[in-house]
Amino acid sequence: MRQISWYANLQYKRKAEQSARKNSTQHYYDMEASIAQPQKMKEKRKYRFKAGTKALREIKKMQKSTEKIIPRAPFMRLVYEVLKTCKSDAKMSKGGMESLQEAIEIYCVDLLKKSNNFAIHARRKTIQQEDLKCAQASLVENAA
């Protein structure tokens, strides 16, 4: 029985020495690899704003500015297209085009403001078609 325990003890020591050698060489190679290649830095994630923050920022920016909301060239194309259906050789001056664009933008802004108020009154945050219809009707009543 003594021989078995002595033999088992010898095997245990050999395995311990082998694993120690293996760990030390592995550690050496790991160190060598880390020196050769610098550690990768974690990429910084892009900051995400809360819902609606960008929209509010854009609204404030638009309210501060005095420039036109509708681009000039597409608006001119639309006006000339409508004019061609009425009269084939109709022309419009630059001042007339600018005043028409300004009036249409004011009308659209008022329409959207009123429709937003109707949506808020109905305890909603989103404008629906019925809000636009009610706002149009109220604008027509005010004009008459």
PyMOL commands that set and color helices and strands:
alter all, ss='L'
color gray80, all
select helices_A, chain A and resi 2-36+53-64+72-86+94-121+129-143
alter helices_A, ss='H'
color red, helices_A
deselect
rebuild
show_as cartoon
